[in-house]
Amino acid sequence: MPTNLPPEAMDKWEAVEAAHTPKEKMDAMIEFLKYVPHHKGTMKLRGEMNRKIALIRDDLEKKKRMGTGKSSGGPKLFIEKAASAQVALVGMTNVGKSCLMNATTNSKVRVTPTPFSTHEPVPGIMSYKDVQFQIVEAPAVMEGAAEGKAGGNVTLGLARNADGVILMLDLSRDPVEQLELILAELEKTRLLVSKPSGGRVEIERRPAGTRLRVVIVGRLVDCSVRQVEDLLRSYRVNDAIVRISGVVTLNDVEDAIYENTIYKPAVIVANKLDLPGALDNLQKLKAHVNGKLPIIPMSCERKLGIPELGKAIFDSLGIIRIYTKEPGQKTHSDHPFPLRKGATVNELAKNIHKELLMNFMFAMVWAKRLPFSPKKVGLNFVLDDGDIVEIHARIA
């Protein structure tokens, strides 16, 4: 069941969400914890809050030692997102991450056999099917990364912030051992790359006055929609779109409020396919993963598996390409709008320009799946990969 926090704690949580600076957020979290009772139901919550407080305190102390309140001078925890999606490249030392960056992106990373040679995140752009992905090479993962060892908080922070994750393994060594170590460190920060059972809750905060909307594509097992709404409002979540998929409990909803556990689509890159023993290790890895995650066998040195990686990232992120055409024109644009599966004409119009959405009349859609094409549709029409859309709007 949910933690059933007292009203005083709920009030303090509102201050956490309203905080603007790391120092304000840390102080608000400390104050919030004073009102969280100690019992079995709050153990997970208290652990998560203490972990976040420790990370903020560590960063503030580094800044103080550097004599500046602006930057610690150390590696950045986040890289600003660019392109259609950001993907964190995560792996142990010397698995070939820098080699992969050079083979797939426009970045020029120095490849060296020296362990732990990557100290800061390195971004690069990878293109696939008219879509660009921002790949960010993270510093190497090692045991204890979740506790901050070898700058592990930077790597794991990047993974949490990214849209997806590449888990890179070395086939010349035991890939299962590497994979389990990486997954264990990610899970310590409540980041999972697959969820064999259960469901998912996504809370998208909206501007004040837009009200609370719960969208269910799945099933609530121990509560009703009304109870979900009551729980959210008790945490002052009054203006948001809440998407529930799969089998979800009230506990899952509360976890989402605290952002305790997040799920990221992931692809496994099994590198060094050209080395002795690699094929046997690849079979061992496939048997262990058992189809739960896509595995891309690769040799970065020989540039084997690069196209397959692009497709795997594209598919795992659930991206669709929507091409647009201006009324009266015979051809469509060569540069698509990248949207997520399930996106509607409404989201496309919003991505193009808010005035286009405000003055929307109708849209014409060309698609192979339609019995008659083009088809006249409204804002709620669900789009698919490769659709061509012509939007008609009133002249402002």
C-alpha positions as a printed Julia matrix, in Angstrom:
396×3 Matrix{Float64}:
   0.0     0.0     0.0
   1.11    3.65   -0.34
   3.2     5.24    2.38
   0.17    7.11    3.81
   2.15   10.2     4.73
   0.68   12.71    7.18
  -0.65   16.03    5.84
   2.42   17.87    7.2
   4.68   15.73    5.02
   2.51   16.41    1.96
   2.88   20.13    2.57
   6.65   19.78    2.81
   6.75   17.75   -0.42
   5.09   20.67   -2.2
   8.08   22.78   -1.17
  10.45   20.16   -2.68
   8.71   20.39   -6.03
   8.66   24.2    -5.92
  12.42   24.49   -5.24
  14.41   26.29   -7.94
  18.03   25.7    -6.92
  19.89   22.53   -5.8
  20.43   24.07   -2.33
  16.72   24.89   -1.98
  15.77   21.36   -3.12
  18.2    19.73   -0.69
  16.97   21.82    2.25
  13.34   21.09    1.31
  14.05   17.34    1.12
  15.7    17.39    4.55
  12.69   19.19    5.98
  10.32   16.77    4.2
  12.08   13.75    5.75
  11.46   15.14    9.25
   7.76   14.51    8.72
   8.08   11.08    7.06
   7.4     8.39    9.7
   9.83    5.5    10.18
   8.15    2.23    9.22
   8.41   -0.52    6.6
   6.17    1.29    4.14
   8.47    4.34    4.0
  11.85    2.58    3.79
  12.09    2.88    0.0
  11.02    6.53    0.05
  13.49    7.49    2.79
  16.3     5.68    0.99
  15.6     7.51   -2.25
  15.42   10.91   -0.57
  18.68   10.3     1.32
  20.4     9.27   -1.93
  19.28   12.46   -3.69
  20.3    14.62   -0.73
  23.75   13.02   -0.69
  24.25   13.67   -4.42
  23.27   17.35   -4.12
  25.39   17.83   -0.99
  28.4    16.24   -2.71
  28.07   18.56   -5.7
  27.66   21.65   -3.5
  30.75   20.7    -1.49
  32.78   20.32   -4.69
  31.68   23.79   -5.8
  32.66   25.21   -2.43
  36.13   23.66   -2.65
  36.54   25.16   -6.12
  35.61   28.56   -4.7
  32.64   29.15   -6.97
  28.92   28.77   -6.67
  28.47   28.29  -10.39
  30.43   25.18  -11.32
  32.61   22.62   -9.61
  34.92   22.5   -12.62
  34.4    18.75  -12.77
  32.47   16.67  -15.26
  28.92   17.7   -16.09
  26.16   15.48  -14.77
  23.94   16.22  -17.76
  24.52   16.99  -21.42
  21.91   19.21  -23.05
  19.74   17.11  -25.33
  20.06   17.52  -29.07
  18.73   15.77  -32.19
  15.64   13.5   -32.09
  16.67   11.61  -28.96
  19.58   11.28  -26.56
  21.12    7.86  -25.93
  23.67    7.22  -23.16
  26.53    4.87  -24.08
  27.35    2.91  -20.92
  29.9     0.16  -20.33
  32.93   -0.94  -18.34
  36.4     0.3   -19.18
  38.09   -0.73  -22.46
  34.98   -2.22  -24.05
  35.32    0.05  -27.11
  32.98    2.97  -26.35
  35.3     5.58  -27.89
  35.82    3.38  -30.94
  32.03    3.13  -31.35
  31.68    6.91  -31.11
  34.24    7.37  -33.89
  32.56    4.71  -36.05
  28.99    5.97  -35.7
  29.04    9.72  -34.94
  30.66   12.98  -35.99
  32.72   13.14  -32.79
  36.49   12.71  -32.77
  37.25   10.74  -29.63
  40.77    9.65  -28.75
  40.91    5.86  -28.57
  43.4     4.56  -26.01
  44.0     1.22  -24.26
  44.49    3.08  -20.96
  41.7     2.13  -18.51
  39.24    4.87  -17.43
  40.57    7.34  -20.0
  37.11    8.93  -20.5
  36.55   11.35  -17.61
  33.78   13.54  -19.04
  30.68   12.82  -21.15
  31.36   13.04  -24.89
  28.4    13.74  -27.24
  28.15   12.95  -30.95
  25.43   12.74  -33.62
  24.47    9.47  -35.33
  22.16    9.45  -38.37
  19.71    6.72  -39.34
  16.74    6.84  -41.75
  16.48   10.66  -41.89
  16.62   10.75  -38.08
  19.52   11.89  -35.9
  20.36   10.52  -32.46
  22.65   12.17  -29.94
  24.95    9.46  -28.54
  26.7    10.45  -25.28
  29.72    8.39  -24.23
  29.68    8.14  -20.44
  32.69    7.48  -18.17
  33.26    3.79  -17.49
  31.07    1.91  -15.02
  32.64   -0.12  -12.24
  31.41   -1.81   -9.1
  30.4     0.89   -6.62
  29.46    3.42   -9.34
  26.07    4.01   -7.7
  27.88    5.13   -4.55
  29.91    7.64   -6.57
  33.04    5.53   -7.1
  35.13    6.68  -10.1
  32.58    9.39  -10.89
  29.8     6.87  -11.19
  27.16    9.47  -10.31
  27.99   11.24  -13.59
  27.51    8.1   -15.69
  24.35    6.98  -13.94
  22.96   10.52  -14.0
  23.47   10.61  -17.76
  21.64    7.3   -18.14
  18.69    8.57  -16.08
  18.46   11.77  -18.12
  18.76   10.15  -21.56
  15.88    8.83  -23.67
  17.56    5.44  -24.06
  20.69    3.47  -23.17
  23.31    1.46  -25.06
  24.84   -1.21  -22.82
  28.24   -1.99  -24.36
  30.0    -5.27  -23.59
  33.35   -6.81  -24.54
  32.98  -10.29  -26.09
  36.62  -11.14  -25.37
  35.65  -11.24  -21.69
  32.66  -12.72  -19.88
  29.76  -10.59  -21.24
  27.22  -11.9   -18.72
  29.38  -10.79  -15.8
  29.76   -7.33  -17.35
  26.04   -7.02  -18.06
  25.02   -8.03  -14.55
  27.44   -5.54  -12.98
  26.11   -2.68  -15.13
  22.46   -3.6   -14.48
  23.12   -3.88  -10.74
  24.63   -0.39  -10.58
  21.76    1.06  -12.64
  19.18   -0.62  -10.42
  20.79    0.82   -7.29
  19.76    4.23   -8.64
  16.31    2.8    -9.48
  16.91    2.77  -13.22
  15.7    -0.33  -15.03
  16.18   -1.12  -18.72
  13.49   -3.77  -18.93
  10.41   -4.67  -17.0
   9.32   -8.3   -17.43
   6.05   -7.8   -15.56
   3.96   -5.05  -14.06
   3.3    -1.69  -15.65
   4.48    1.85  -16.08
   3.31    5.23  -14.83
   4.36    8.46  -16.55
   3.44   11.83  -15.03
   3.65   14.81  -17.38
   3.27   18.05  -15.44
   1.17   20.7   -17.18
   0.63   24.45  -16.65
  -1.69   25.5   -13.83
  -5.35   25.38  -14.8
  -5.08   22.49  -17.27
  -6.45   20.04  -14.67
  -5.63   16.41  -13.94
  -6.16   13.74  -16.61
  -5.51   10.01  -16.11
  -5.09    7.93  -19.29
  -5.17    4.16  -18.76
  -3.93    1.68  -21.37
  -3.77   -1.31  -19.07
  -5.23   -2.26  -15.7
  -5.32   -1.02  -12.1
  -5.17   -4.03   -9.76
  -5.74   -2.7    -6.24
  -7.41    0.65   -6.73
  -9.8     2.69   -8.82
  -9.17    5.71  -11.04
 -10.74    7.85   -8.31
  -8.21    6.56   -5.76
  -5.36    7.3    -8.17
  -6.67   10.85   -8.62
  -7.06   11.29   -4.86
  -3.48   10.11   -4.27
  -2.1    12.47   -6.9
  -4.04   15.43   -5.54
  -2.84   14.64   -2.01
   0.66   15.29   -3.38
  -0.59   18.54   -4.98
  -0.43   17.01   -8.47
  -3.44   18.91   -9.79
  -2.36   19.77  -13.33
  -0.87   16.82  -15.21
  -1.43   14.07  -17.75
  -0.85   10.68  -16.1
  -0.35    7.75  -18.49
  -0.77    4.26  -17.02
   0.16    1.19  -19.08
   0.32   -2.49  -18.17
  -0.65   -3.76  -14.73
  -0.25   -0.97  -12.16
  -0.79   -0.69   -8.4
  -1.3     2.38   -6.25
   2.28    1.89   -5.04
   3.5     2.22   -8.65
   1.67    5.54   -8.94
   3.27    6.84   -5.74
   6.72    5.69   -6.93
   6.22    7.74  -10.09
   5.48   10.85   -8.01
   8.87   10.53   -6.32
  10.5     9.35   -9.53
  11.91    6.45   -7.55
  12.05    4.04  -10.47
  12.36    4.92  -14.14
  12.51    2.66  -17.17
  14.66    3.29  -20.22
  14.63    1.41  -23.52
  18.01   -0.25  -24.03
  20.1    -1.99  -26.67
  23.04   -4.29  -25.94
  26.13   -3.85  -28.12
  28.33   -6.96  -27.98
  31.65   -5.62  -29.26
  34.92   -7.24  -30.42
  33.16   -9.92  -32.42
  36.38  -10.47  -34.4
  38.42  -11.66  -31.39
  39.0   -15.32  -30.39
  36.27  -16.8   -28.22
  33.78  -14.06  -29.11
  31.22  -16.31  -30.81
  31.03  -18.64  -27.8
  30.6   -15.68  -25.47
  27.92  -14.24  -27.77
  25.88  -17.45  -27.51
  26.29  -17.39  -23.73
  25.04  -13.8   -23.65
  22.03  -14.56  -25.87
  21.02  -17.48  -23.66
  21.29  -15.29  -20.56
  19.31  -12.34  -21.97
  16.71  -14.71  -23.47
  15.25  -12.14  -25.84
  14.46   -9.5   -23.19
  16.74   -6.94  -24.84
  18.01   -6.63  -28.44
  21.65   -7.7   -28.87
  23.79   -6.23  -31.67
  27.0    -8.22  -32.35
  29.62   -5.74  -33.47
  33.24   -5.07  -34.31
  33.87   -1.34  -34.05
  37.36   -1.77  -35.47
  35.96   -3.33  -38.64
  32.71   -1.32  -38.54
  30.57   -4.45  -38.48
  27.03   -4.11  -37.11
  26.7    -0.33  -37.48
  23.47   -0.37  -39.6
  21.94   -2.94  -37.25
  22.67   -0.68  -34.28
  20.89    2.25  -35.92
  17.78    0.14  -36.53
  17.83   -1.26  -32.98
  17.99    2.25  -31.46
  15.25    3.48  -33.79
  12.96    0.56  -32.9
  13.64    0.58  -29.16
  12.88    4.29  -28.78
   9.57    3.92  -30.62
  10.29    6.79  -32.99
   8.18    7.45  -36.07
   9.07    9.8   -38.95
   6.31   12.12  -40.15
   6.89   14.01  -43.4
   5.02   17.23  -44.08
   3.73   18.77  -47.28
   2.48   22.29  -47.83
  -0.95   22.67  -49.46
  -0.55   23.03  -53.22
   2.92   21.48  -53.31
   3.49   18.17  -55.13
   6.4    16.91  -53.01
   6.93   16.58  -49.27
   9.84   17.75  -47.16
  12.93   15.51  -46.98
  13.33   16.26  -43.29
  10.73   14.46  -41.15
   9.42   15.4   -37.73
  10.47   12.66  -35.29
   7.59   11.75  -32.97
   6.85    8.82  -30.66
   4.57    5.91  -31.56
   0.96    6.79  -30.85
   1.45   10.48  -31.71
  -1.5    12.29  -33.28
  -1.94   15.12  -35.78
  -2.38   17.36  -32.71
   1.21   16.65  -31.57
   2.57   17.18  -35.07
   0.85   20.56  -35.4
   2.12   21.55  -31.96
   5.68   20.62  -33.0
   5.47   22.7   -36.17
   4.02   25.86  -34.62
   1.5    26.62  -31.89
  -0.39   29.03  -34.17
  -0.88   26.21  -36.68
  -2.59   24.22  -33.94
  -4.71   27.19  -32.86
  -5.94   27.79  -36.43
  -6.22   24.13  -37.43
  -9.05   23.16  -39.82
  -8.18   19.65  -41.02
  -5.29   17.54  -42.32
  -4.77   15.3   -45.34
  -2.76   12.13  -44.71
  -1.02    9.94  -47.28
  -0.24    6.44  -45.97
   0.1     2.95  -47.48
  -2.0     1.46  -44.67
  -5.06    3.53  -45.63
  -7.56    2.0   -48.1
  -7.99    5.44  -49.67
  -5.13    7.93  -49.66
  -5.05   10.82  -49.0
  -7.56   10.83  -46.17
  -9.07   13.9   -44.54
  -8.55   13.67  -40.75
  -8.79   15.68  -37.55
  -6.43   16.41  -34.68
  -6.97   13.04  -32.95
  -5.89   10.93  -35.93
  -3.05    8.59  -34.88
   0.0     8.77  -37.15
   2.46    6.05  -38.16
   6.02    5.89  -39.43
   6.42    7.34  -42.92
   3.07    9.14  -43.05
   2.9    12.3   -45.16
   0.73   15.03  -43.65
  -0.64   18.22  -45.18
  -2.16   20.55  -42.57
  -4.81   23.1   -43.54
  -5.34   26.07  -41.23
  -7.28   29.3   -41.19
  -5.29   32.35  -42.24
  -4.66   34.36  -39.08
